[in-house]
Amino acid sequence: MQIPAGFRDSKLVRWGLAGLVLGTGPLLLAVAIAHLKGDPNPNPIGPGILAGVTFWPSLICVLIGWFKR
């Protein structure tokens, strides 16, 4: 399966994917580390706020870049 060329070249898609990775990555990493350590009640406040602030704008950028192509 190939990714369409217009999708790869869209700056909005690139920015949106970068925002998703950089915004939700720390939260996923904190949850994974807590799970590996056996922490039953992880409380990653900072990464959670970062993910909450960046998720929807990043997703909107990806969708606009996808439909704009």
Long-range contacts (C-beta under 8 A, 24 or more apart in sequence): 4-69, 6-69, 7-65, 7-66, 7-69, 10-65, 10-66, 10-68, 10-69, 11-65, 12-61, 12-62, 12-64, 12-65, 12-68, 13-61, 13-62, 13-65, 13-66, 14-65, 15-58, 15-61, 16-58, 16-59, 16-60, 16-61, 16-62, 16-63, 16-65, 17-58, 17-62, 18-58, 19-54, 19-57, 19-58, 19-61, 20-54, 20-55, 20-58, 20-59, 20-62, 22-54, 23-50, 23-51, 23-53, 23-54, 23-55, 23-58, 24-51, 24-54, 24-55, 26-50, 26-51, 27-51
